[in-house]
Amino acid sequence: MKLSVLMPAWNAERTVASALRSLLRQRDAVEMEILVADDGSSDRTVQIVRDLAREAPEIRLIERPHEGISATRNACLSAMAVDTDFVAFLDADDLSPAGRFKRDLAKFEARPALEMLYCATRFFEIEDSEALAPSPHGRILDGRPIQLGAGLFRAGVIGRAGMFDETLSQSEDTEFLLRIFEHDIVHAVDHDIGVYYRRNHGSVTDDVEQARREITRAMLRAANRRRKIGGAPLPKGFLTDTHVAELERWKNAPLHSPHPDV
């Protein structure tokens, strides 16, 4: 059983080492390859990844000119090993919870027909660098927005979905996941945390107005396709927050307040 983890990176020198270490601590659970596609970073991101790759052969670095998040995700898809069984995503500023892959892959073993498992997301602002987890000294909030890192997919599901839409500068993950559900896939929605999503660090997705525009474009495209070809409805519980709603809720979140509705 082989797992490919796809990681786009751009000027992520402050966080990429933690993201990679959070994956490498799980390599005993599954044969793993970690594909890091650098989108023309101008900081030390590439050097940090190279240094870690010398110690961890699971890491493969793909260096590219700056073309944006969708093209960078597509570079990862194109570079996946042909014998990949499962696919996961982790952005270079997020963290993968300890034991996540062992836990979630066991659910696929228990249900051989299962094609996609979608977990909850934990948002955080301060990292515990030793635990590679959210620090209790910062805000923590649980929810279920569109978040690729919360999903674990059989490789065939990703193959049927195709590539990311390179005309989108944001919400390419929304458009991609909606396209996945245009196929009749066997899926499960889980309450366990699948990804730690870092907030409050100047991410491009913090631009609320641009996020509104791009998610609207993504949703319109999905709606147009569904009118033409049909498609299964989104599963119950799959989405409890849009990205824009999550941003607004995060701004008002007190310390230590996990979302009660995940």
N, C-alpha and C positions, 0 to 999 in steps of 0.2 A: 504494500500500500504506500503510495507516494503522494505527498502534499506539496503543492506549489503555492508560496505566499508572494503576492505581488505588491511591491512597494514603490510608488512614485516619490521622488524627492526633489526639492528645489530650495536651495539656501536653508537647509535644515541642520546646520552644524550644531545647534544647541540641543537638538532632540533626537537625531537619527541614531546615535549610539545606544541610547536607552531603548528606542523602538526595536532595534536589532537584538539587543540583549534579551528583551522580553520574549522574543521568538526563540532565540538560541537555547534558553533555559528549558524549552519544551522539546528539544530534538530527540530525546530518548523515547518520546511517545510515538514517533512516526518518522519514516524517511522523509526528509524535508529539503526543498530547495527554496532559497529566498532570492527573488529577482528584484534588485534595486535599480530602477531606471532613473538616472539623474537628468533633470531637465535644464541642463546648461547652468548649473549653480556657479555663482561668483564668489562663494565663501569656501570653507574647508570641508564641505559635505563629501566630495569625492575622496579626499584624502582619508577622512575618517572611515568611510566605507571600505576603502582599500586596506587600511590597517586591520580592520576587523576581519576582512576576508582572508588575510594571511593566516589568521588563527582559526578561521571557521570556513571550511571548504563548501559549506552549504550556501554561502553568499556568492551570488554572481552580480557583478556591476555592469550596467549598460550605460555608457556615456553618450549623451545626445545634445544637439543644440537646443536652445530654449524654444519650445513650440507649444507649451501649454499642457494642462493636466490631462486632457483627453488623449492627445497624441502620446504622452508619456505612459499612460495606462495601456494604450494599445501596443506600445513597445514591449511591455511586460507580457501581454497576452501572446504576442508573436514569438517571444523567446522561451515560452514554457516547454519543459521536456515533453516529448511525445507520449511518454508512459505515465503522465500525471493522472492520478485518480481523483484527487480532491483539490479544490482551489479556494484560497482565502485571500483577503485583502487587508493590508495594514498601511496606513499613511505614515510618513516619516516623523510625524509629530505626535503619534498616538502610541498606546501600549497594549500588548496582548496579555490578558490575565494569566497568571500562573496556572497550569493544569488545564487550560481551556481546550486544547486540541485532544488531549486524552479523554476528557469528559465528553466532548461533542462527537468525536469519532466513534466512541462506544455506542452512541445513540444510532449512528448509521449501521453499525454492526448488528444492533438489536432489531433494526428495521431495514432489511436489505433493499426494499423498494424506495426508501427515502432518498430524495434527490437534493433537497435544500433544507437547511436548518437555519432559522433566523432568530437571533437572541436579542437581548436588550443592550442598551448602551449606557455606560456610566460616564458622565461629563465631570471633568475636574479642572482645577486651575493650578495646583501645586503638586509636584511630583515628589514622592518619597523615593529618593535615588537608590537606596539600598533594597527596598522591597519592589522597586519598579512598579509602583501602584500609586493611586491617589493618596495624598497626604490628608489626614484629618484636620490639618491646620488651614485648609482652604475649602472653598465651596465644593460640594459634591451633589450631583443631581442625576437621577436615573430617568430614562425615557426611552421611547422607541421612535426616533425619527428615521429618515432614510440614512443609512450608514452602512457602507459596504463592509466595513470591518466587523459588523455584527453577524454577517452571514458566513456560512460554510457550504460549499457547493460541490456536487459531483462535477467532474470535468465536462461531461456531456452537456450539462445545463449551460455552462459558459460557452461551449462551442455552438449551441443552438442560438444563443442570444446574439452572437456576432461581436462586432467591435464597438467601442465607445464613439459617440457622436463628436467629432472634432470641431464642429461649428459652435459648440457650447463651451463657454469659459468657466461656468459653474453648473451645478445640477446635472452633470454628465452621469453621476452615480444614480440620481433619481430616474433619469431617462433609461438607463441600463437596467435597473431593477424592474421598472415597469414593463420593459420589453421581455424580461425573463418570464413574467407572469402572463404574457400573451400566449405562452405555451402551457399545456396541461401538465404541470409538474407535480410530483408528490412532495409536499413540503410540510414543515412543522414550525410553529412559532413557540419559542421557549422563553421562560422568565429569567433564566440564568444570564449573567453579564457576559457578552461576547467580546467587548472592546472597551478600553478606557480612552475616551475622546478628550483631548486637551483643548481647553478654552483659554481665552484671555492672553493670546500670544501674538496677535497681529496677523492672524490667518486671513487669506483672501476671502474666505467665507464669512468674515465679520462685516463685510460690506452689505448691509441689509438691503439697500435699494437694488444693487446688482443681483443679489440673491433672489429678490422678488421677481425681477425681470426674467432671469434665467430659469427659475423653477416654473414660471408661467409658460415659457417656451417649451420646456420639457413636457409639461402636462398636456399642452395643446397637441404636440406631436403624438403623444401616446393616445390621446382621445381620437385623433384623426385616423390612426392606424386601427384602433378598435372598431371604428365605424366601418372600415373597409374589410377587415379580416376577422373581426370578433376577438374573443379572448376570455380566459377565465377571470372572474373578479378577484380583486386583491383579497387575501385571506383575512378572516376576522382576527383582529389584534396585531396585524402586521405593522400598521402605522398608527401611532398615537400622536405624533407631532410632525408638522412640516418643519423644515429648517428655519423658516422665518419665525414661526411660533416658538420654537425652541430657543432662538436667540432672545426673544422678548422675555421668556420665562426665566432664562439664565440670569438676565440682568437683575431680576428681583429675587433671586434665590438666596436665602440665608445660609449660614454654615450648616453642614450636616443635615441636609434635607432631601433624602432620596425621594424620587417620584413615587407616590403610593399606587399608581394605576398601571405600572408596567406588567 
